[in-house]
Amino acid sequence: MNTSRRVVARFRSPAAPYTMTRNAALLALVALLAAGLLLGGCKPPKKGTAALPERPTYVREATEQDAGAADGGATSATSAAESGTAPAPNQSGANEPGANEPGAPDLVVTPDSMAAARQEQDGNAAQPTPEQTPQGRASGPVGELVELSDGTSIEAPTRPQDQFAFAMALLQGADGQPDPARAATWLEKSAAQDFGPAQDVLARMYLDGAGVRKDEAKAFSLAMSAAGQDIVNAQALVGVLYTYGRGTRRDFMQGEKWLSLAAERGHPQACDLLAEYHRKGLAGPENQKEAFRWTERAAALGVVRARFWLGVHYRYGMGTKRDDAKALHLLQEAADAGNPDAMGLVAEMFYRGQGAEPDLASSVRYFQMGEKAGDQHSLLNLGILHHEGNGVPKDFVRSLQLFGQCAEGGHPRCMTLLGSMLAEGEGTTADVVTAHSWLTRAVLFGDGDAAPVAAEVQQRMTPDQLVHSKNIAAQWMQAHPQFQPAAPGLPDPQPMPQSMPQPAPQAAPGDATGTAGKAARPAN
């Protein structure tokens, strides 16, 4: 044994597991060489534009809750995609009746952020050079591509969460201008996979015909499917649709059921509409305590009109202890914000000194604000002030104009006052036919003071005049079906204090002289 062999033998392991044959060693060497050639010759697949990441990145933008809204509760896109919680629509409100526009949610997915997220997922993978991959083209196998407005493309999303996120980006205008029609296409794909948030948003689009052909029945079907997945916005929407009979039959019992589910989870507009249910007894007996409770909660959640109704509850002691000071504060806040009904109530409270010292100047100012806003109670009371010359110049012509405008709006007491002035020729030439026709309408609308005045005027009429008067009244009633008595009535889209004790006739600043003065007396 030569020297080299002795050195090798000294350091050889004493117990080798096995000994390779010469042929086996050669085969192993060949395999290693082949593998090296293959690996060395492979390059990373060429990539075109970035695909949607497995979990899209979102940029949140704060939006205002009320407006309308709807609808309530902004959510991040990640939680929306994983938990099935829909982003709140923008509310008027929406879910307020009718009020239910499919406003863009408070999240945006931008193509750039998608690409960045995808590159992060790729890690340290080698990136193709511009020479290797032309912009906007994919040389490797990719799925369907979606072309963007800048000429680039992204891989079409296939997961319902990603389709929903992409649709929201299109609604927000992340690819240029908002594109509801294109967004609806992706929402349809997501909704077809039974993704609740997409069904919720798509339902609102079908309800209003935004980006799709208006289809209230389909809107109801989509909303019901989303509501069944415990999506609070959809539950509120289903309650609204049942309340107003849009896309389905009107069913107050079902409306209360779905609104209660959403309200219990803190949906602002659902709380507000549920209060209307209890206030007007739509699904059962009136319950002013429950109405007050839900009104108070809706106000705490930021519903502006709920603060008006809270003032009404305090003003008349509905479901709570009467508190004129609180009522005046809340109602004046609503009036200054532009609520016409609040203007008339604040004016009455200042006139009577309720919640503050009597203030005729402030009373007139708020009545005049209400007149400009079209508030019927303000028209009525301002007309009485002008008839009496109380705080304003005495002016029968102006008074007659105000009563006429109010009567055309369907107010029974204004019909009585207008008929009385026409019969007596106050501010105009006496006209018993027109006067009697208005008094007839006032009787039909339930003003108890109108019947004796109508009987008195009728004694001065010929049979032909009486027939003519009744024909005028009948034609007007046919032309104004919106004023026909209905029970139970729907909650009003705008706050109209019709279910509370009616104060406007009683709020007349005082009794005017003559027949009009008799009609203006409180009818308690």
HELIX and SHEET records of a PDB file:
HELIX    1   1 THR A    3  PHE A   11  1                                   9    
HELIX    2   2 ARG A   22  GLY A   41  1                                  20    
HELIX    3   3 ALA A   77  SER A   83  1                                   7    
HELIX    4   4 PRO A  111  ASP A  122  1                                  12    
HELIX    5   5 PRO A  160  GLN A  172  1                                  13    
HELIX    6   6 PRO A  180  ALA A  192  1                                  13    
HELIX    7   7 GLY A  196  ASP A  208  1                                  13    
HELIX    8   8 GLU A  216  ALA A  227  1                                  12    
HELIX    9   9 VAL A  232  TYR A  244  1                                  13    
HELIX   10  10 PHE A  252  GLU A  264  1                                  13    
HELIX   11  11 PRO A  268  LYS A  280  1                                  13    
HELIX   12  12 GLN A  288  ALA A  300  1                                  13    
HELIX   13  13 VAL A  304  TYR A  316  1                                  13    
HELIX   14  14 ASP A  324  ASP A  336  1                                  13    
HELIX   15  15 PRO A  340  ARG A  352  1                                  13    
HELIX   16  16 LEU A  360  ALA A  373  1                                  14    
HELIX   17  17 GLN A  376  GLU A  388  1                                  13    
HELIX   18  18 PHE A  396  GLU A  408  1                                  13    
HELIX   19  19 PRO A  412  GLU A  424  1                                  13    
HELIX   20  20 VAL A  432  LEU A  444  1                                  13    
HELIX   21  21 ALA A  450  GLN A  458  1                                   9    
HELIX   22  22 PRO A  463  ALA A  479  1                                  17    
HELIX   23  23 PRO A  481  PHE A  483  5                                   3    
HELIX   24  24 GLY A  514  ALA A  519  1                                   6    
SHEET    1   A 2 VAL A  59  ARG A  60  0                                        
SHEET    2   A 2 LEU A 107  VAL A 108 -1                                        
SHEET    1   B 2 GLY A  68  ALA A  69  0                                        
SHEET    2   B 2 GLN A  91  GLN A  91 -1                                        
SHEET    1   C 2 LEU A 145  GLU A 147  0                                        
SHEET    2   C 2 SER A 153  GLU A 155 -1                                        
END                                                                             
